[in-house]
């Protein structure tokens, strides 16, 4: 493999997005934290068996891994207190992260109903959207009470605009001021992001004044609503690389796990977003 690429940091470590959108590269390679100072997004489970800890050079955020847990098990298998302990270890060994996702309950049809979707089998929770929302809010409250200093972000869940509005009301009734939160995750829009329905949901939630994070956004989604987000993450670079030959000079079969490819893809994504949507996404202008 060639020498890893290092590009200028978009924002200093730990600085929240302000007047622009922070774009995290999603990866399971935790050692990338010492290879680049650009924002990275990793699942907490990637540190479960960590022996050597890599101190982060730049910003990073932590995902809870909820999609796979609910997909495979139909429920969360990690107790909230264990999750908090894991987050605390990451904070202490790797360095302060921008924020961490809660153990929220996605409201996508596949997660709730179960069955085969896109060639993958989902166990299904067989619960209602309203129950998923209730559990999402209750989990956030529990995590925040267990670890008020760990920057755990609330996530709004739903499947329609009225449903998302009801989730916002649940937070309000629980005394959570979402407008005051540094980050508010917007769940269950990954597969809708490039559609009119997805754009309408993002627009409706952004109208509240929330600093939204878009989970799993791709180029089409960012082109449509990226200007309404405070941050977003994407692992689309990996599947993109898997369908193409390796970069010149690379000896692996493809670049699906390659930081060089990931960072080049990130630049292409940023350059594909209309100029008036880019703001602080353009790394070199903020260096």
N, C-alpha and C positions, 0 to 999 in steps of 0.2 A: 504493500500500500504506500502511496506517496505521502509526503509530509502533510498533516492536517492543515487546513486553511484557517487562518484567524483574521476575522474582519473587525472593523471598529465597532464598539458597543453602541447600541441605539440610545440607551439611557444608563446612568450609573446604577450599580447593583442596588436593589431594594427600592428604587425610585418608582412611585406609582405613575401610570400613564397620566399625562396632564396636557390636554389639548391635542392628543394624538393617540394612535393605537399601537400597543406593544404586541408583536407577533412572535409567539413561542413555537419553536420546532419541537414536535413530540418525538421522543425516542425512548428505547428501553436500554440504551447504552449509557449508564450512569457515569462512566469515565470521560464522556464528552464534556462533563462539567469542568474538567481541568484542561480541555483542549480548545475551548472557545469561550469568549465572554458575551456571546449573543444569547438571548433568552431561550431557555430550554424548558420542556414540560415532561415530567416523568411520573410514573405511577409509584405510589408508596411501596408497593410490593417488590419493586426492583431492588430495594435495600433489605429485604427480609433476611437474606443470607449473607449480608455484607460482612467481610472480614477486613478488607482494606477500604477506607473511606476517602473519597476524593473531595477535596475542598473546592467549592464552586468559585470560578473566576468571575462569573457574571450573574445576572438575574436568572432565577428559575422558579417554577411553581410545581406543586405536587398534586397529582390526581389520585383519587381514592380507589380507582379500579372497579367502580361500581357496575359498569356495563357488563364486564365479563362475569362478575360474581352473580349478578341477577340472571344473566343469560344461562349460566351453567347450573345454578343452584336454586333460582327462584326466590332467593332471600340473601341477606347479608350474612356471611359466615364469620366475619371478624367483629367481636364486640366493640362498642364505642370506646371503652376504656383502653383496650388493646390498640386500637387505631390511634388514639391520642398518645399512647406510649411510643408507638412507632414514629409519629410525627415529631415528637420531642427528641428522639434519638437522631433523626435526620437533621433537625435544626441545630443540635449541639455539635454534630460531627461534620456536616457539610457546610453549614452556615445558614443564616436567616434566609428563608424563601420569601418570595413576594406574597404568596398566599397558598392555602391548601384547600382542596375541595372537601365538602362534607360527604357523608355516606347517604347521598340522596337516592331517590327512587325514580328512575326514568319512566316516562309515560308513553313510550313508543308501543305500538300495537304488538310487536314481536315480544317485547319484554313482558307485557301483561298477558296476552293470550297464549303465547307459546306456539311451537310448531316450527316448520321449516321456512326460513326467510333468507333469500340470497345465498342458498347453499349451506346455511348454518342452522343448527337445531337449537331452539330456545325452550327451556323447561317451562317458562311462564309462571308468573306470580298468581294469576287468576284473581287478582284484586281489582278494585275500581280505581279510576284516575283520582278520585277524591281521596281514597285511602292512601295512594302513593304520595299525594301532596301532603296529607296529614303526617305521614311518617317522615317525609323529607323535612318538614318544618320542625317536628319534634326532635329529630336527630341533630339538626343544627343547634337547637337550644341546649340539648344535652352536651354536645361537644363543646359549645361555647362556655357552658358552666364548668365542665371538667378542665378546660384549658383556655381561659380568656385571653391569653397572651400569644397564642400560636397562629394568629392570622388565618383562622378558618373562615372561609367565605360562604355566605348563604347562596343557595341555588333556587331559582324559580322553575317549577315544573308544570307541565300541562300538555294538552294536545290541540287546543283551540285557543283563540284569543280570550274568550270568556273564562276558560279554565285557568289560563295564566293569571288573569285578573283576580280570580278567586284565590289563587295561591298567594298573590300579593296581599290580599286581605287577611289571609291566615297569619302572615308575618306581622302585619300591622296589629292584629288582635293580640299577638303574643308580645307586643311592645318592641318589635324590631323595626328600626327606621332604615329601610333599604336605601334611601337617598343618602344617608350618612355613611354607608358602607363603602370602603375603598374599592371593592369588587363585588359584583353580583353575577353569579353564573346563570346562564340561560340554557336550561337543559332541554333535551329531546328535540332539538332543531337541526341536528347534524344532517339527517336525511332530507330535510325540508329546505335547507339553506338557500338553494338556488331556485326555489319555486316562489310563486306569488304568495302562497300561504306562509312560507317561512319568512319572507321579507315583511309581510304584514305583522307577524308576531314580533319580530325584532323591532320594527318601527313602533308598535304599540307599547312595548316595554321601555324602549328608549325615551318615549314621550314622557315617562314618569320622572326622568332625570337620573335613572340608575346608570352606574358605571359598569356596563355589561361586558361579560366575557363570553365569547362564542366558542363552544367546544367543538373541535373537529371540523373547522371551516376549510373549504377548498377555494380555488380561484374564483369560480362563478359566484359563490356566496359572498366572498370579500368584495368582488366588483359591485355586487348589488347593494350590500348593506354594511360593508366594512367601515364606512365613515361614521356609523352609528355605534360602533363598538369601542370600548376602552382597550380591550385586548382580545386575542384569539389564539388558538393553537391548531396545529395540523400535523398529521402523520401521513398525509397524502403523498409526500415525497417518496416514501418507501415503496408503495404499490406502483407508483410511477416508474421508479427505478427498476423494479422487478420485471417489468415488461420490455426493458430496453437493454442493449449491450452495456457492459461496463465502460466507464470513462477510459479514454486513451491512457495507456501506461498502468492501468489497474489489472491485477492478475485474478481477482475474484470473478465468479460467473456473472454476477450482476452487482449493482451498487445499492441493493436494498438495505444494507446496514452500514453504509459509507458516509462519513461526515462530509467528505469533499462534495459528494453529490447533493447531500441535504442542504448544505450552505449555498451551493450554486442554484439549486431549486428555489430556495428562499429568496434569493435575489430576483429570479425570474418572476416569482409571485408578486413581489413588491413592485417591480417594474410594470406588471400587467394591470395594476390598479390605476384607475384614472387619476391624473395629477391632483385634482382637487380633493381626492379621497386619501392621498398618501400621508399628509401631515408629517408626523415624526417616524413613519415607517422607513423612510430613506436613511439608512444608517450613516452614510458618509457625510451627509449634510448636518448630522447631529454630533459628529465626532469632534 
